[in-house]
Amino acid sequence: MTTPPLLETLLNTPGPSGYEAPAAKVWREAASFATLTTDGLGSSVATIGGDSDAPLVAVVGHIDEIGLVITHVDEKGFLYFAPIGGWDPQILVGQRVLITGNGGQVPGVAGRKPIHLLEPEQRKKVVQLKEMHIDIGAGDREQALELVSVGDPAVIDCAPVEVAGGRLISRSMDNRLGSYIALEALRRVNDNKTAKVRFSAVAAVQEEIGLFGSRTAAFTVKPDLAVAVDVTHATDAPGVEEKEVGSHPFGSGPVIGRGSTLSPRLYELLRDAAQAADIPFSVGASGNATHTDADSIQISRTGIPTGLVSIPLRYMHSPVEMVDLADVEATVDLIVAFVESIEPGVDLSR
């Protein structure tokens, strides 16, 4: 399989939490066939279906990614930063970064003291973010501030690469995949014209820093039922324990969530839709929070019946997140089959 053009563009567009506007613009332009709205945080909503009496289904994928924010520029022109979202600091060492600066994108590198200059005890310790800096090549503070400002966001600079087995590696898979799947499913349902419900695709913001965008979007959109689409850990990578997280290898299709905070009825509807359409899937169980947008959606307003569908992913929160494109396509197929299977009088009580 090859990478869908929209997905590739989304993956290439910087958009860490709170700074999602460039990625949101790409998503909104691709959603021009639908009715578009936004909320005060910047989440995007694309809706099809005109019967106001029909149930409204929302499929939510967050469009933000982890990143960095510039906090200080020193006299020599070196930049210091804080994390946006959850980072393993080891991943940043030696990486190229891209800062959205004063006049556009500014390249740089994440640096630290070379290993040759570290004391023996220092070599045994993991690096901390406060021990790192970003070097954009500036000769002094004045030159650096011509290019960047305190508060500018940054991401690791790496383009998507297709590898063997129909697999793709890139940063920001978490969760441009979810926002892409929500919109692509909306497009196919719109083309098929067989759904009996209204359907909103949502590109939520600020998930990585607190599930904030899905909370405000769910309050504004007022869906009758919702499905969050996110990523989960592929369990066929070394070091991942199936006894702890279940069995979700590459090629097994979407992971349908089942657990304490998720609607039992939506789990059944998603499972039945997958079986009826012969779509491969696995089941992921959760005893408490899912740590996805499903957690905030299901407690919005007076409670929204919410399901969760996840895509197996390797090397999460790194510049080499890897996905099987067949699993992405199967997840789009599942969302389409699910939305088109819902009857207007569906019972979602629990």
LODREN-333178 format. One line per 5 residues: number of its first residue (from 1); for each residue x, y, z of N, C-alpha, C. Coordinates in steps of 0.001 Angstrom, whole numbers, m for minus. Atoms other than C-alpha are relative to their C-alpha. Layout:
N
NUM	X:Y:Z:X:Y:Z:X:Y:Z  ...
END
This chain:
350
1	833:m1188:0:0:0:0:876:1251:0  m706:m1268:m19:1048:3605:m503:m696:972:947  538:m956:m960:546:6529:1853:m1039:899:m656  986:m932:545:m2691:8470:1205:553:1419:13  m572:m1360:72:m1756:12013:73:m393:889:1173
6	418:m844:m1114:m3830:13703:2787:744:m374:1274  m724:433:m1188:m2204:11601:5503:1446:479:m54  m1392:m437:118:1270:12414:4187:124:1498:264  m41:m1442:m236:509:16139:4159:m201:320:1473  232:m218:m1422:m863:15996:7696:1235:m359:829
11	m1180:422:m739:2215:14121:8922:1154:983:m179  m1079:m939:290:4518:16688:7307:m221:1375:606  346:m1340:m454:2746:19686:8854:147:101:1511  m169:m133:m1450:3940:20804:12315:m1287:474:671  1206:m400:m730:1182:21149:14908:m35:m554:1404
16	67:486:m1377:2056:20485:18560:m1171:618:757  1157:m428:m793:m588:20964:21249:37:1505:250  107:m1432:m167:m1791:24558:21375:467:794:m1201  m532:m641:1207:m117:25330:18046:m428:m788:m1244  458:933:1050:m2232:23113:15765:m454:677:m1282
21	632:m710:1112:m3353:25829:13322:464:m458:m1388  m399:439:1349:m1181:24735:10327:m596:m1356:m387  575:1315:291:m2345:21105:10576:m1521:86:m121  1454:m170:71:m5938:22182:11242:m412:607:m1335  309:m605:1301:m5848:24301:8077:m15:m1050:m1102
26	m35:1087:989:m4853:21257:6006:m1261:m845:110  1164:853:m244:m7650:19212:7586:m1277:684:m469  1216:m723:379:m10297:21894:7055:m120:137:m1511  49:m100:1460:m9363:22378:3420:m440:m1322:m616  398:1310:515:m9736:18642:2845:m1449:m335:328
31	1379:255:m431:m13135:18738:4603:m988:978:m628  835:m1047:588:m14573:21414:2309:m1326:m527:m558  1250:588:508:m17275:19001:1068:m1089:m18:1071  942:90:m1122:m18917:19114:4525:m266:1395:569  242:m1237:m734:m20344:21807:6786:1041:125:1097
36	m1127:m157:m905:m17391:23172:8782:m299:988:1119  68:m907:m1138:m17385:24715:12246:1264:m184:830  m1118:103:m941:m14736:25406:14891:m479:474:1369  331:m534:m1321:m14734:26128:18605:1114:913:476  m932:m984:m511:m12821:28536:20804:1410:m511:194
41	m1337:558:m153:m9880:26156:21310:659:m305:m1339  m555:278:1310:m9472:25522:17580:m289:m1385:m532  411:1298:552:m10973:22035:17207:m874:222:m1225  729:m112:1264:m12442:21480:13744:m1066:m1080:m67  1118:935:116:m15807:19828:13048:m545:65:m1419
46	577:111:1337:m17002:18632:9634:m1209:m920:92  1258:724:m211:m20645:17461:9470:m721:m214:m1311  856:319:1143:m22806:15718:6877:m1328:m532:529  1325:483:m390:m26472:14747:6958:m866:1150:450  816:m1169:m267:m29322:17216:7051:m1218:m223:875
51	1201:286:m785:m32072:15457:9024:273:279:1476  m295:m399:m1372:m32022:17228:12383:m591:m946:1037  594:955:m933:m34131:14463:13943:821:m1281:113  m819:1216:m19:m31569:11762:13140:1082:111:1060  m1093:m40:m976:m28985:10803:15773:1274:568:m626
56	m1271:m560:456:m25646:12600:15500:1150:m837:563  m1171:798:m360:m22515:10430:15523:1237:870:m170  m1272:m715:105:m19168:12090:16257:1148:m1002:53  m1229:794:m5:m15861:10422:15376:1151:976:191  m959:m1002:m465:m13012:12226:17117:1418:m548:m57
61	m1436:290:m16:m9303:12075:16330:751:1275:315  m702:m1247:m322:m6937:14563:17917:1100:283:m1022  m911:m400:1077:m4777:16517:15480:1323:520:526  m1249:m509:m552:m2071:17707:17879:1031:m1107:149  m1122:910:m216:1327:16097:18410:835:541:1155
66	m931:m503:m1002:4007:16328:21075:998:945:m678  m954:m953:556:6529:19129:20620:789:674:1098  m805:m783:m928:8704:21723:22318:m422:1457:m108  249:m1438:47:8334:25404:23197:1247:722:503  m1200:m744:m358:11200:27900:23336:m279:841:1245
71	198:m720:m1268:11587:29329:26859:1061:1071:260  m1086:m950:m287:14886:31244:26738:996:m7:m1155  m1078:m141:972:17535:32548:24341:1179:633:729  m1118:m551:m768:20985:33051:25879:864:944:m841  m830:m1012:657:23710:35574:25006:729:m546:m1216
76	m713:603:1126:25422:33125:22640:m932:m447:m1118  944:374:1045:22228:32463:20674:m533:m1404:100  539:1340:m196:21450:29017:22078:m1412:108:583  1396:m9:m428:17784:28210:22709:m230:m1088:1031  399:977:m1004:16336:26470:25744:m1511:m185:m89
81	1374:377:327:12969:24778:25797:m644:m814:1101  800:867:m864:10208:22995:27672:m781:m960:m890  756:957:811:8266:19928:26517:m1458:397:m147  1452:m28:206:4779:20033:25038:m434:m1455:m114  366:1408:m10:3322:16651:25965:1111:m851:594
86	m900:940:m658:5161:13553:27122:1169:m426:m868  m1223:314:750:8773:13061:26002:875:m994:752  m1168:716:m487:11469:10478:26507:1200:849:m418  m1081:m918:379:14440:12905:26654:1095:m638:m845  m1060:652:777:16801:10292:25183:m236:133:m1502
91	341:m51:1419:14944:10560:21883:473:1288:m652  m314:m1308:571:15801:14241:21440:1482:191:m304  m1439:m227:146:19581:13921:21646:422:m185:m1456  m516:91:1363:21117:14690:18256:m1038:118:m1095  1042:m95:1020:17801:15238:16487:m8:1377:m658
96	307:m1265:649:17133:17894:13905:m1388:444:441  1302:m526:m388:14271:20164:14908:m401:1107:m967  556:m1042:854:12029:22608:13086:m832:919:882  675:m988:m824:10923:25780:14854:m875:870:m892  859:m947:698:7944:27810:13667:337:1389:546
101	m586:m1227:m491:9736:31145:13982:m676:1259:m505  560:m1312:318:9223:34823:13232:m467:120:m1440  355:m128:1408:9174:34488:9457:m232:m1313:m706  193:1308:611:8609:30792:8887:755:m1076:766  m644:1138:m650:10302:27483:9620:1503:220:127
106	m1419:m188:m293:13741:27660:11249:590:m1350:414  m596:1284:m380:15906:24510:11295:1030:159:1101  m1011:18:m1046:18121:23592:14206:266:m1421:429  m302:1324:m537:19524:20699:16203:m119:42:1519  48:145:m1456:18944:19473:19747:1346:m539:461
111	m1355:369:m391:22360:19368:21394:160:m164:1496  m418:128:m1397:24025:18427:24671:1516:m105:18  m1455:168:m110:27584:18147:25969:418:m1322:m643  m434:1252:638:29477:15562:23827:437:m1046:1028  m323:1090:m918:30074:12185:25413:1466:39:432
116	m1420:m63:m315:33847:12802:25269:276:895:1209  m214:m974:m1066:33467:15647:27787:m786:m316:1266  780:381:m1175:31145:13864:30217:885:m731:1008  m679:758:m1046:32469:12639:33538:m529:m1435:m3  445:1403:7:32297:8834:33970:m1364:m210:634
121	1297:171:m660:29379:9126:36398:m1128:586:m833  1019:m614:842:27516:11437:33997:m420:m925:m1142  292:900:1113:27749:8835:31241:m984:m1096:387  889:1059:m463:25791:6386:33387:m1434:476:187  1316:m562:m269:22840:8738:33810:m724:350:m1298
126	777:m402:1159:20028:9384:31388:m31:1519:m66  8:m1440:186:19960:12874:29930:m1353:575:420  1214:m713:m333:17404:15379:31184:m190:1161:m971  276:m1074:948:15678:17992:29053:721:1291:385  m630:m1243:m438:17170:20793:31179:1491:34:m330
131	m1412:65:373:20644:19622:30117:208:186:m1503  m67:m96:1447:19850:20150:26435:m311:1424:m460  269:m1293:612:19612:23148:24126:m270:m218:m1486  173:31:1450:18702:23931:20528:963:1004:m618  m978:m832:709:21357:25322:18186:m534:267:m1403
136	475:m358:1345:20065:27212:15135:1107:656:m817  m1136:m563:709:23538:28424:14130:216:1480:222  m122:m1441:m239:23051:31960:15433:1286:314:765  m1243:m382:m650:26167:33821:16537:m185:635:1354  263:m623:m1296:24540:35639:19441:m1508:123:197
141	1424:m111:m340:21220:36402:21133:m744:879:m1001  661:m919:923:20421:39303:18822:m306:m675:m1336  207:693:1266:20848:37195:15698:m1056:m1086:136  993:1047:m218:18817:34349:17172:m1410:577:60  1318:m595:m159:15943:36685:18085:m527:628:m1285
146	495:m396:1312:15763:37860:14480:m767:m1135:m666  603:1184:615:14694:34308:13633:m1118:m606:837  968:673:m877:12773:33032:16664:m321:890:1185  412:m722:m1200:10964:34288:19752:m328:m993:1101  450:821:m1122:10284:32922:23211:m1486:m315:m196
151	1374:441:221:7059:30905:22970:m217:m669:m1339  139:692:1286:7707:29585:19462:18:m1518:213  8:1462:m128:6894:25858:19035:1007:m657:m932  m920:771:827:9189:23209:17610:m419:m1462:m6  206:1447:114:8925:19606:16404:1282:m614:m560
156	m1118:693:651:11465:17006:15333:m197:74:m1504  47:m201:1453:12300:17540:11665:281:m1320:m708  m178:1260:738:11702:14288:9790:m1226:m231:m875  1078:236:957:9636:13364:6754:m452:m1453:71  476:1390:34:7443:10241:6440:799:m833:m1001
161	m743:926:869:9215:7236:4922:m746:m1326:m56  588:1327:166:7607:4104:3487:1104:m1042:84  m967:1086:m150:9422:913:4468:m651:m1308:m439  481:1298:475:8999:m2786:3727:m1303:m395:685  1204:563:m593:5728:m4593:4317:m1202:920:3
166	1124:m925:21:3420:m1689:3480:m100:822:1269  m25:m732:m1261:4496:160:6608:617:1381:m189  m384:m1396:106:5121:3838:7214:582:460:1317  m557:m582:m1213:7364:5660:9691:m46:1521:m107  94:m1454:m33:6958:9280:10747:m160:452:1441
171	461:m614:m1242:6613:11602:13701:m1474:345:m184  1385:m513:m28:3071:12788:14607:m1061:m1008:m443  1040:1008:228:1342:9488:13784:m1049:82:1117  855:m236:m1167:m73:10069:17279:m276:1491:82  1079:827:487:m2539:11269:16318:m552:555:m1311
176	500:m373:1325:m2692:12575:12766:m732:m1174:m637  731:1167:499:m3797:9017:12054:m1480:100:346  1398:m74:m418:m6990:9517:14072:m766:1085:m717  696:m1093:684:m7830:12879:12517:m184:m322:m1472  141:427:1394:m7167:11460:9034:m1118:m1028:m153
181	996:1067:101:m9321:8373:9649:m1404:563:171  1324:m601:m202:m12242:10438:10983:m468:705:m1263  381:m764:1185:m12205:12679:7900:m174:m895:m1220  129:896:1158:m11631:9908:5356:m1268:m836:107  1257:727:m175:m14512:7913:6848:m1188:901:m320
186	1074:m950:314:m16702:11016:6627:m158:159:m1504  62:m163:1459:m15805:11450:2964:m661:m1206:m666  553:1200:619:m16674:7830:2119:m1487:m155:331  1416:62:m358:m19961:7925:4040:m782:1028:m807  650:m1037:811:m20803:11145:2224:m186:m469:m1437
191	87:500:1374:m20079:9506:m1135:m1014:m1136:m126  901:1152:65:m22046:6354:m295:m1467:387:119  1369:m531:m164:m25149:8288:796:m998:m1055:476  911:1022:m533:m26598:5308:2671:m212:119:1508  116:m127:m1462:m26170:6408:6302:m1350:596:385
196	1291:m474:m498:m29336:7003:8295:153:996:1151  m289:m904:m1117:m27665:9296:10829:812:1192:m503  m926:m1095:254:m25872:12614:10896:1383:m411:519  m1363:459:m279:m22104:12291:11088:923:1220:44  m1008:m1052:m147:m19465:14720:12399:1373:m635:210
201	m1404:333:m234:m15744:14169:12024:625:1163:757  m583:m1040:m856:m13761:16066:14662:1514:m162:42  m1452:m54:m189:m10086:17063:14615:242:802:1272  m89:m654:m1313:m9610:17832:18304:1416:476:278  m1299:m560:m362:m6791:19937:19706:338:m347:1451
206	m485:30:m1387:m4719:19768:22901:m275:m1304:750  164:1283:m692:m5122:16070:23641:1229:m348:816  m1242:433:m632:m1475:15550:24537:290:736:1304  m249:m744:m1233:m1634:18133:27334:m1201:m24:942  1100:94:m949:m4949:17166:28925:m1367:m316:m556
211	1299:367:600:m7719:15973:26549:m938:1206:m99  800:m1216:m99:m8906:19584:26340:m905:221:m1219  782:m297:1202:m10075:19908:22719:m1226:m872:m154  1154:890:118:m12339:16887:22775:m1076:362:1009  964:m388:m1018:m13964:18173:25951:m883:1149:m490
216	798:m1131:483:m15014:21491:24412:m767:m361:m1268  687:390:1233:m15861:19922:21043:m1237:m835:299  1149:834:m352:m18134:17328:22641:m1128:846:578  1014:m878:m579:m19928:20063:24572:m700:800:m1092  566:m832:1068:m20430:22141:21405:m784:m819:m1017
221	616:803:1060:m21281:19388:18907:m1265:m712:495  1140:694:m594:m23713:17605:21256:m329:m1321:m715  316:1267:678:m23392:14137:19687:m863:m897:879  773:1008:m734:m25802:11381:20643:870:m1199:358  m980:1048:m269:m22929:8899:20485:1299:407:m669
226	m1297:m421:515:m19218:9205:19790:989:m1156:46  m1111:945:13:m16128:7191:18935:1295:796:m86  m1332:m577:73:m12599:8336:19704:894:m938:m802  m956:787:793:m9933:7176:17247:1405:452:379  m1350:m332:m452:m6380:7047:18586:931:m1160:m337
231	m963:1070:222:m3294:4839:18578:197:m783:1292  m363:822:m1141:m2246:2010:20867:1285:m723:m332  m1301:630:211:911:m39:21289:m151:m1306:m775  m74:1273:720:1524:m2694:18661:788:m984:851  m582:937:m967:2387:m5826:20581:958:m1005:m623
236	m967:906:621:4684:m7500:18063:1389:636:m61  m1319:m613:m91:7608:m5147:18836:725:m534:1227  m755:509:m1154:10402:m6305:21171:m263:828:1256  157:m670:m1286:9816:m5511:24835:m1432:311:381  1406:m262:m307:6023:m5139:24610:m629:m1298:487
241	521:1200:m646:4255:m7612:26892:m1490:m157:m260  1408:231:322:984:m9039:25571:m836:m272:1244  767:286:m1210:m36:m10205:29039:m447:1283:694  344:m1273:m621:m158:m6540:30073:m949:838:m854  768:m920:862:m1706:m4821:27040:m849:m700:m1048
246	781:716:994:m3333:m7571:24975:806:m268:m1256  m680:394:1230:m2472:m8893:21530:m519:830:m1170  380:m889:1094:m2537:m6243:18796:1171:166:m969  m1143:m94:916:170:m7056:16229:m359:747:m1270  225:m584:1314:609:m5301:12918:m775:m988:m870
251	786:822:902:m1885:m6585:10373:m1256:m561:615  1198:538:m659:m4560:m7421:12955:m1181:958:m63  1101:m930:165:m6647:m4377:12072:m190:898:1204  258:m913:m1113:m8222:m1843:14439:m191:m748:1316  221:524:m1343:m8379:m2399:18194:m1264:655:544
256	1259:m523:m534:m11930:m2003:19545:68:m28:1517  m122:m114:m1437:m11949:m750:23106:m1211:m540:739  1058:501:m872:m13943:m2409:25853:450:195:1442  m430:m220:m1362:m13896:m1360:29482:m930:879:797  846:m659:m987:m15223:539:32459:m612:1302:m485
261	480:m1317:393:m15542:3980:30890:m608:25:m1393  484:64:1378:m16647:2814:27434:m1394:m620:m68  1368:490:141:m20211:2181:26293:m22:m1465:m438  96:1398:420:m20956:m1559:26209:m736:m151:m1323  784:107:1229:m23502:m1002:23454:816:429:m1208
266	m830:m418:1132:m21034:892:21267:1064:m1043:m310  m921:1110:267:m18517:m1897:21722:m678:m1068:m849  723:1024:756:m21140:m4340:20466:m263:446:m1434  271:m499:1345:m22065:m2141:17501:1270:22:m854  m1265:6:734:m18423:m1715:16497:432:m1422:m329
271	m353:1412:228:m17739:m5449:16913:m876:m611:m1084  915:585:974:m20844:m6415:14939:239:561:m1399  m283:m611:1309:m20022:m3953:12144:1257:m598:m615  m1228:607:501:m16512:m5387:11855:m245:m1419:m478  263:1385:396:m17781:m8955:11753:m846:m75:m1259
276	872:23:1176:m20510:m8183:9212:750:370:m1270  m757:m448:1171:m18014:m6465:6894:1297:m784:m187  m1196:843:77:m15313:m9115:7453:1276:828:149  m1155:m852:m295:m12882:m6534:8858:750:m608:1183  m746:554:m1135:m10095:m7966:11051:79:1009:1134
281	m108:m896:m1145:m9948:m6545:14572:464:m784:1213  m270:592:m1306:m8766:m7202:18106:m728:836:1035  688:m703:m1082:m10181:m6131:21461:1033:449:1022  m879:m539:m1026:m8371:m3872:23916:m804:325:1250  759:m181:m1239:m9558:m3923:27539:646:1071:877
286	m488:m1019:m926:m9281:m1069:30035:m823:m51:1274  701:71:m1271:m10141:m1198:33723:m310:1343:600  215:m1343:m527:m10037:2525:34316:32:958:m1184  m92:m951:1108:m9211:5540:32135:711:m627:m1196  m655:466:1220:m8227:4879:28525:1159:909:m395
291	m1026:m999:324:m5960:7972:28427:m104:453:m1449  298:m518:1328:m7589:9002:25153:m1148:1002:124  1109:m949:m6:m10210:11563:24159:m1315:m639:430  1221:664:m462:m12846:8946:24994:m303:345:1456  202:m296:m1415:m12307:9805:28680:m728:1319:224
296	656:m1297:m179:m13359:13431:28300:m1352:51:m691  1270:m30:729:m16116:12825:25748:m1104:m649:813  1060:786:m644:m17998:10248:27817:m578:678:1238  556:m723:m1148:m18439:12657:30751:m417:1417:m371  468:m1315:432:m19414:15687:28667:m1507:105:172
301	1425:m258:m212:m22822:17257:29361:m557:m1008:1014  576:973:m931:m25020:14581:30947:517:m1411:m248  m568:1300:344:m22882:11763:29561:m288:m359:m1434  137:375:1403:m22269:10667:25972:493:m1427:m158  m478:1357:274:m22153:6957:25049:1195:55:m959
306	m1250:m178:737:m18588:6639:23778:709:m1322:m197  m824:1153:315:m16523:3975:22067:1415:440:m329  m1406:m274:306:m12830:3717:21293:502:m988:m1032  m657:824:1012:m11040:2439:18207:1441:488:m116  m1417:m371:23:m7239:2376:18138:735:m737:m1110
311	m838:572:1054:m4566:1677:15523:1308:m456:633  m1281:451:m561:m1555:m480:16500:1161:840:m540  m1113:m888:349:1595:1679:16517:1248:m437:744  m1287:259:m643:5250:989:17211:727:1320:289  m922:m1092:m334:7683:3410:18911:m738:1326:214
316	841:m1171:m250:5028:5852:20161:799:1144:635  m640:m1229:m484:6106:9435:20946:1479:30:m377  m1352:m70:533:9209:9230:18796:m84:494:m1443  38:m416:1409:10222:10485:15322:m99:m1167:m963  77:1167:875:10034:6922:14016:m1218:m863:353
321	1235:757:m204:6484:5935:14940:m316:m766:m1282  224:856:1157:5571:3059:12653:m1408:m580:34  1339:550:123:2168:1923:11399:m59:m884:m1237  300:828:1167:927:m776:9036:m1154:669:m737  1030:m731:746:m1027:1031:6318:m1256:m832:m222
326	1188:857:117:m3337:m1987:6000:m890:165:1228  793:m236:m1206:m4425:m1368:9611:m722:1344:m65  646:m1303:170:m5144:2276:8779:m1225:m142:m900  1122:185:922:m7324:1266:5839:m1116:m811:646  1020:810:m669:m9118:m1374:7915:m759:822:1040
331	661:m844:m994:m9865:1246:10572:m978:955:m675  951:m815:771:m11410:3578:7986:m1213:m836:m376  1105:887:386:m13491:632:6746:m927:m265:1183  821:274:m1182:m14663:m104:10291:m877:1202:343  791:m1185:m345:m15762:3485:10981:m1132:191:m1008
336	1050:m124:1023:m17665:3596:7675:m1099:m1025:245  985:1062:m220:m19354:245:8352:m808:267:1267  676:m304:m1255:m20196:1300:11908:m1036:1109:m186  917:m1127:177:m21754:4648:10949:m1178:m413:m871  1072:387:924:m23753:3098:8113:m894:m1088:580
341	830:1047:m611:m25064:337:10397:m961:544:1054  782:m540:m1110:m26631:2657:12984:m1409:371:m457  1400:m317:279:m30415:2864:12976:m422:1199:855  422:m1188:m739:m32168:6074:14076:m490:m282:1411  526:302:m1322:m33805:4353:17058:890:m837:858
346	m931:867:m717:m30695:2641:18372:m67:254:1512  51:m70:m1459:m30816:1875:22112:1439:m2:537  m1349:m135:m507:m27643:3086:23827:48:m10:1526  60:m4:m1461:m28759:2684:27429:957:m1027:585  m887:957:m691:m26521:953:29965:m407:m97:1474
END
